[in-house]
Amino acid sequence: QVQLVESGGGLVQAGGSLRLSCAASGSIFRINVMGWYRQAPGKQRELVADTTDSGSTNYSDSVEGRFTNPRDAAKETVYLQVDSLKTEGKTIYYCNARGKKGEVRRLLSFNSWGQGTQVTVSS
């Protein structure tokens, strides 16, 4: 079992920034990809940014704003720096991790999602 816990969401003024974090725990053998998605009301969930185990980072061109997505040395914690937030309203950011977990004397693939953390932009 792999669990993801997000934190850092909240209320931010337009033009401000926010730092989100996601911690993974459980029977993790290897995380291949870890990153962030976002979903606004009435919209589809979309990729914000993700990183691979090799260290490469992918940023979505369709997402407004500036994002950075560093990972720590253990590769079980990922951060998202969101700068210059403009659009007012509520958006939920979800952490996602994919890789291999060690359970019952074998390795299995996993694709886990956090419960989400809400970001509200106000004027």
SVG drawing of the C-alpha trace seen along z (x, -y; Angstrom):
<svg xmlns="http://www.w3.org/2000/svg" viewBox="-19 -42 39 56">
<polyline fill="none" stroke="black" stroke-width="0.4" points="0.0,0.0 1.3,-3.5 -0.2,-6.6 0.2,-10.2 -0.4,-13.2 -0.5,-16.7 -0.2,-19.9 0.4,-23.6 -2.8,-24.6 -4.9,-27.6 -5.8,-31.1 -3.5,-33.2 -3.8,-36.7 -3.7,-37.2 -0.2,-37.5 1.1,-35.6 2.8,-32.3 2.3,-29.0 4.5,-26.0 2.8,-22.6 4.3,-19.4 3.5,-15.7 4.9,-12.9 4.7,-9.3 4.8,-6.4 4.2,-2.7 5.8,0.3 7.6,-1.7 10.4,0.0 10.8,-2.6 8.9,-5.7 9.3,-6.1 7.2,-9.2 5.9,-11.7 4.1,-15.0 1.1,-17.2 -2.3,-17.6 -4.9,-20.2 -8.7,-20.3 -11.0,-23.3 -14.7,-23.1 -16.4,-21.7 -13.0,-21.0 -11.0,-17.9 -8.0,-17.1 -4.8,-18.1 -1.1,-17.7 0.8,-20.5 4.3,-19.0 6.0,-15.7 9.4,-14.3 11.0,-11.0 13.3,-8.8 16.2,-9.8 15.7,-13.5 13.9,-14.9 11.0,-17.3 8.0,-17.8 6.0,-21.1 2.7,-21.4 2.5,-24.2 -1.2,-24.6 -1.0,-25.6 -0.9,-29.3 1.7,-30.4 5.1,-29.3 5.8,-26.0 8.8,-24.3 8.7,-20.6 11.8,-19.6 12.2,-16.2 14.3,-15.4 17.2,-12.9 14.9,-10.0 12.5,-10.7 9.6,-10.1 8.7,-13.8 7.9,-16.3 7.2,-20.0 5.4,-22.4 6.2,-26.1 3.3,-27.9 4.1,-31.6 2.1,-34.5 -1.3,-33.0 -3.9,-35.0 -7.2,-33.3 -9.5,-33.8 -11.4,-30.9 -10.8,-27.4 -8.6,-24.8 -7.7,-21.4 -4.1,-20.1 -3.5,-16.4 -0.3,-14.6 0.3,-11.4 3.0,-8.8 3.7,-5.7 6.2,-3.0 6.8,0.3 5.8,1.4 6.9,4.4 4.1,6.5 3.7,10.2 7.2,11.2 6.9,9.6 7.0,6.3 3.8,4.8 3.1,1.7 1.2,-1.1 -0.5,-4.3 -1.5,-6.3 -3.3,-9.6 -3.5,-11.9 -6.8,-13.3 -6.0,-16.8 -5.2,-20.1 -7.3,-23.2 -5.8,-26.4 -8.0,-29.5 -7.0,-32.7 -8.6,-35.9 -8.3,-39.6"/>
</svg>
